[in-house]
Amino acid sequence: MNFMIEHLLGHRAEEKITFTQAFKTLLDMDLINIGEVGEQTISNASGVKRCPRNTAKIDLVSGVQIKTAQTYPTKEKLQAYFAPGNTKAIILLMVLERFSGKEYFFFFRYRDYKDKIGSSICLPFESDGTPRRSNYWWDYEITFDQVCKLARNDYS
């Protein structure tokens, strides 16, 4: 592991920083599996256990698929992509807008995405991180509290 630390972090390896700073640094370096982080975040917050690693088509024992995406720059704007895959489960999506650090949440039923064209869905943002809500997929935005309720299959 010493070679990993030396060649990934270099002189920064000896810096004294908080966990928050370390997380943001590793995220900026693309060294964090954002999908695993999203699943664990929603599992912790909702109280619903995660399925064993690599369980097909669902992530939580409640039968829910968790997807996580983050924005990347493309030609003067930012976009976040996610691929629903071939699941028919409901999808709870967490999008991290990397410019501002703000998180957005979405709820998709199979009927919402089954007829889409292409393998992925794009959520567009302006270059300053402002959501481009004129895009159809923004109609599925929900709050984090709603995500937690839906993770528990609470549709009230």
QUIRA-V568561 format. One record per residue. RES is the residue in one small letter. SS is DSSP state (@ for helix, = for strand, . for the rest). BURIAL is # if it has 9 or more other ideal C-beta (glycine too) atoms within 8 Angstrom, else .. D_LAST is the distance of its C-alpha to the last C-alpha in Angstrom with 1 decimal. Layout:
# QUIRA-V568561
<<RES SS BURIAL D_LAST> <RES SS BURIAL D_LAST>>
This chain:
# QUIRA-V568561
<<m . . 48.1> <n @ . 50.7> <f @ . 51.4> <m @ . 47.7> <i @ # 47.5> <e @ # 50.8> <h @ . 50.2> <l @ . 46.6> <l @ . 46.7> <g @ . 50.5> <h @ . 51.5> <r @ . 47.9> <a @ . 47.6> <e @ . 49.3> <e . . 47.3> <k . . 45.6> <i . . 42.1> <t . . 38.7> <f @ . 36.0> <t @ . 34.1> <q @ . 37.3> <a @ # 37.9> <f @ # 34.5> <k @ # 34.9> <t @ # 38.5> <l @ # 37.6> <l @ # 34.8> <d @ . 37.4> <m . . 39.8> <d . . 37.2> <l . . 37.7> <i . . 34.0> <n . . 31.9> <i @ # 29.0> <g @ # 27.0> <e @ . 27.4> <v @ # 26.6> <g @ # 23.3> <e @ # 22.3> <q @ # 23.5> <t @ # 21.8> <i @ # 18.3> <s @ # 19.2> <n @ . 20.5> <a @ # 17.7> <s @ # 14.9> <g . . 17.2> <v . # 17.1> <k . . 20.7> <r = # 22.4> <c . # 24.1> <p . . 27.9> <r . . 29.5> <n . . 30.0> <t . . 27.6> <a . . 27.5> <k . # 24.5> <i . # 21.8> <d . # 21.8> <l = # 19.3> <v . . 19.5> <s . . 15.9> <g . . 17.4> <v . # 16.5> <q = # 19.3> <i = # 19.9> <k = # 22.3> <t = # 24.1> <a = # 26.6> <q = # 28.9> <t . # 30.9> <y = . 34.6> <p = . 37.2> <t = . 38.5> <k . . 41.1> <e . . 40.2> <k = # 36.4> <l = # 33.8> <q = # 31.6> <a = # 29.0> <y = # 28.9> <f = # 26.8> <a . . 27.4> <p . # 24.6> <g . . 27.2> <n . . 27.1> <t . # 23.8> <k . . 21.3> <a . # 18.5> <i . # 15.7> <i = # 17.3> <l = # 16.2> <l = # 19.2> <m = # 20.7> <v = # 23.7> <l = # 26.3> <e . # 28.5> <r . # 31.7> <f . # 33.7> <s . . 31.5> <g . . 29.5> <k . . 26.2> <e = # 23.2> <y = # 20.8> <f = # 17.6> <f = # 16.5> <f = # 14.2> <f = # 16.2> <r . . 15.8> <y @ # 19.2> <r @ . 19.7> <d @ . 19.5> <y @ # 22.4> <k . . 24.4> <d . . 26.9> <k . . 27.6> <i . . 31.3> <g . . 32.5> <s . . 31.2> <s . . 29.3> <i = # 27.0> <c = # 28.4> <l = # 26.7> <p = # 29.5> <f = # 30.4> <e = # 33.5> <s . # 36.2> <d . . 35.2> <g . # 31.6> <t . . 30.0> <p = # 27.4> <r . # 28.7> <r . . 25.6> <s . . 27.5> <n . # 26.9> <y @ . 24.4> <w @ # 22.4> <w @ # 21.4> <d @ . 19.0> <y @ # 16.6> <e = . 16.7> <i = # 13.7> <t . . 14.0> <f @ . 14.8> <d @ . 12.0> <q @ # 9.6> <v @ # 12.1> <c @ # 12.0> <k @ # 8.3> <l @ # 8.9> <a @ # 12.2> <r . # 10.9> <n . . 9.1> <d . . 5.7> <y . . 3.8> <s . . 0.0>>
